[in-house]
Amino acid sequence: MEIAGLLITLVFGLALVNAVAYRLPVWEKIGYAWPMGLGANALLMFMLDLMHISLRHVTGVLAVELALTIVLGVYIQRKYRPRLPEKSLLTIAAPRNLAWLLLMATVVFLVYVVTTRALFWPVYIYDSIYGFDFVAKAVAQEGTLNNAVFDPHHPLYSLRSLYPPLVALNFAFAYLLGFETSHIIVVIFYASLAVSLYAFLAQVTTPLGAAFYTLLLVTIPELFNFASLSSSNPICAYYCAMGLLALWRAVDTTCGLDLRMGAVLIALALWTRPEAIIFATVAGALVLWWSIKQKRIGAVVVVGVTFLAVWGSWQLYLQDVLHVTGDQPMDFDLTWDAGKLSRMLSRVMEVTFHGSYYGIVMFLFVAVVFLNIPFLWKQRHTSLLLVVIVAAWGLYLLVFYQLDTDFMPNSTDWIGDAYRRGMFNFIPLMLLYCAASPWSRTAFTGIERWLDADKSSVTE
Amino acid sequence: MANSVMKKMKLTPSVRYIVKNLVVLAGVSSVIVFLVNVNTGYNLLVSKLAQERLAERQYEDLSYDQRRTVKLGYNVTYLQLLRSRTPETAVILMPPDSVFRKTDEAHAFIDYWITNRGWASYFVYPRRLVYSDDLQAEPVVRPTHVAIVNDWGYDKLDYPVDKRYAYDVMPF
């Protein structure tokens, strides 16, 4: 039941991806499939709950997903007949060279290690136990989000329990399928992040380069640790990073494939963690730019309304059904405090460039930014990615600056905690920026050309 | 036939290609080894891989609940005791927070997580925990059981208990 249930969400997700963006390369579709399926799974569970259908009947949820998959399959078959020629998976996955094989084997091995570790240990991190995993357990036991955790006479929720319910509902789904731990959901997102990033990287660099940067992603020490824990950060990182990458790529195209995919991913991010609002703002700007360039203003209106509807649905649910409010420890009036800013930035630098957290990624990114200065105007599309990263990071820092704290050493370490894990959202963007730089492309193209020069013997 | 022989020959990698492959492989391997040696994060990651494998071997015979106690200590051991000895409908009276802070080394509650109502409730759910410190705020709740912690709680019972344990749970 456990494996079958997860496979159904995978197939459901694949059908949804095909319905949204059929012409995407096959690896991208595979990368998107599970996060898309699990995102839609949470939305479906939420809607069933609103209709007072108990979520304990997980077979019912799976039956609806199977039915929708069949309907979408028929729709796709009719719309795209004859089928578009696609490279077979075997051709795409064929070994390139020994170094590529080593890098990819290491990536697969590390994902395997994360999976075994995740399935071995029960949930034990404080944030999840006193947060979304408790909500998930209660949903699995009582069949509804409106459960004992939110009992007004005996409340057991924390601020994290009030986060949008994509994570809690999928954790509940894992428990309902029979898993003893909800960790498997996080592992799926970690693996999907590797597949999706590889698919994106393969479009801007050589296979060897793509494998190298994918390995840099999966070995980020902090992400590697959190991928086998019951944490919502890797899940949010998938939606935010992949959504922004798809929208960044959409800006230079006339067709709406990436635009639709990116918008859907960001909408799902808004249903994952509150910080996604920052990335949705940047995403909105990219969609607006695309709409102006293509003279299709309707697109930005549709995307904007979708973002608002997704975010608003949970806020309304909190207010009107659960009757709870999550008071954010934030000051919404902009004030100037040089001391606070200085203390915050000093801690930000300390955490960002701490080798134990992100390996060499931050150093590599900064080095590539400087090396790319001569190409800023020549490579405008890559420079746009840098603008996206800097804008999102700036907004992210602004949110931390507005927190109701003075960042003194004895106060809550927001930067060492929330900011540190929030950086997962930026890392795939940074790695793609590095891979797309002329320096990296020249290096990896040079290596592969040198290898390919003697690829096959024609001596008779 | 001749074509297939030709095809086979074309697919056979040349010696130069194999050597070049080995050179690039050695280069990539050196980069990985270098990064593991110079960066503390990668270094920790590699050593953690070995530690994790050892831990998984050491605890593979334990149940999920027992593995949880490995991570969370006596906090969870005690909450699991409450769960195993009470029905799902139980409302359990917990001692004041100060009692948890006075325990001995063998029964130390790491970081006193057990005093966090939401955190502790996760392990006994759907049973309900009512903390003595909160009784003023929750006067309508009638506990069905009392948590015995470091001998605290026996005085709440209106019947004599012959065999007393320092850590237990008793019905009212």
HADDOCK unambig.tbl for C-alpha pairs under 7 A between the chains (distance, minus, plus):
assign (segid A and resid 97 and name CA) (segid B and resid 21 and name CA) 6.49 0.50 0.50
assign (segid A and resid 98 and name CA) (segid B and resid 21 and name CA) 5.90 0.50 0.50
assign (segid A and resid 98 and name CA) (segid B and resid 25 and name CA) 5.98 0.50 0.50
assign (segid A and resid 99 and name CA) (segid B and resid 24 and name CA) 6.19 0.50 0.50
assign (segid A and resid 99 and name CA) (segid B and resid 25 and name CA) 4.44 0.50 0.50
assign (segid A and resid 99 and name CA) (segid B and resid 28 and name CA) 6.43 0.50 0.50
assign (segid A and resid 121 and name CA) (segid B and resid 67 and name CA) 6.64 0.50 0.50
assign (segid A and resid 122 and name CA) (segid B and resid 64 and name CA) 6.17 0.50 0.50
assign (segid A and resid 122 and name CA) (segid B and resid 68 and name CA) 6.04 0.50 0.50
assign (segid A and resid 124 and name CA) (segid B and resid 68 and name CA) 6.75 0.50 0.50
assign (segid A and resid 124 and name CA) (segid B and resid 71 and name CA) 6.88 0.50 0.50
assign (segid A and resid 129 and name CA) (segid B and resid 119 and name CA) 5.96 0.50 0.50
assign (segid A and resid 129 and name CA) (segid B and resid 122 and name CA) 6.52 0.50 0.50
assign (segid A and resid 130 and name CA) (segid B and resid 118 and name CA) 5.66 0.50 0.50
assign (segid A and resid 130 and name CA) (segid B and resid 119 and name CA) 4.70 0.50 0.50
assign (segid A and resid 134 and name CA) (segid B and resid 122 and name CA) 5.81 0.50 0.50
assign (segid A and resid 156 and name CA) (segid B and resid 117 and name CA) 6.86 0.50 0.50
assign (segid A and resid 156 and name CA) (segid B and resid 118 and name CA) 4.57 0.50 0.50
assign (segid A and resid 157 and name CA) (segid B and resid 118 and name CA) 6.34 0.50 0.50
assign (segid A and resid 221 and name CA) (segid B and resid 41 and name CA) 5.56 0.50 0.50
assign (segid A and resid 221 and name CA) (segid B and resid 42 and name CA) 6.38 0.50 0.50
assign (segid A and resid 221 and name CA) (segid B and resid 45 and name CA) 6.05 0.50 0.50
assign (segid A and resid 355 and name CA) (segid B and resid 39 and name CA) 6.16 0.50 0.50
assign (segid A and resid 355 and name CA) (segid B and resid 40 and name CA) 6.12 0.50 0.50
assign (segid A and resid 355 and name CA) (segid B and resid 41 and name CA) 5.58 0.50 0.50
assign (segid A and resid 356 and name CA) (segid B and resid 40 and name CA) 5.32 0.50 0.50
assign (segid A and resid 356 and name CA) (segid B and resid 41 and name CA) 3.51 0.50 0.50
assign (segid A and resid 357 and name CA) (segid B and resid 41 and name CA) 6.12 0.50 0.50
assign (segid A and resid 359 and name CA) (segid B and resid 39 and name CA) 6.39 0.50 0.50
assign (segid A and resid 359 and name CA) (segid B and resid 41 and name CA) 5.35 0.50 0.50
assign (segid A and resid 359 and name CA) (segid B and resid 42 and name CA) 6.22 0.50 0.50
assign (segid A and resid 451 and name CA) (segid B and resid 17 and name CA) 6.33 0.50 0.50
assign (segid A and resid 451 and name CA) (segid B and resid 20 and name CA) 6.14 0.50 0.50
assign (segid A and resid 451 and name CA) (segid B and resid 21 and name CA) 6.73 0.50 0.50
assign (segid A and resid 454 and name CA) (segid B and resid 14 and name CA) 6.53 0.50 0.50
assign (segid A and resid 454 and name CA) (segid B and resid 16 and name CA) 6.30 0.50 0.50
assign (segid A and resid 454 and name CA) (segid B and resid 17 and name CA) 4.95 0.50 0.50
assign (segid A and resid 455 and name CA) (segid B and resid 13 and name CA) 5.93 0.50 0.50
assign (segid A and resid 455 and name CA) (segid B and resid 14 and name CA) 6.67 0.50 0.50
assign (segid A and resid 455 and name CA) (segid B and resid 17 and name CA) 5.51 0.50 0.50
assign (segid A and resid 456 and name CA) (segid B and resid 10 and name CA) 5.38 0.50 0.50
assign (segid A and resid 456 and name CA) (segid B and resid 11 and name CA) 5.74 0.50 0.50
assign (segid A and resid 456 and name CA) (segid B and resid 12 and name CA) 6.00 0.50 0.50
assign (segid A and resid 456 and name CA) (segid B and resid 13 and name CA) 4.84 0.50 0.50
assign (segid A and resid 456 and name CA) (segid B and resid 14 and name CA) 5.73 0.50 0.50
assign (segid A and resid 457 and name CA) (segid B and resid 9 and name CA) 6.56 0.50 0.50
assign (segid A and resid 457 and name CA) (segid B and resid 10 and name CA) 5.29 0.50 0.50
assign (segid A and resid 457 and name CA) (segid B and resid 12 and name CA) 6.10 0.50 0.50
assign (segid A and resid 457 and name CA) (segid B and resid 13 and name CA) 5.86 0.50 0.50
assign (segid A and resid 457 and name CA) (segid B and resid 14 and name CA) 4.97 0.50 0.50
assign (segid A and resid 458 and name CA) (segid B and resid 9 and name CA) 6.45 0.50 0.50
assign (segid A and resid 458 and name CA) (segid B and resid 10 and name CA) 5.23 0.50 0.50
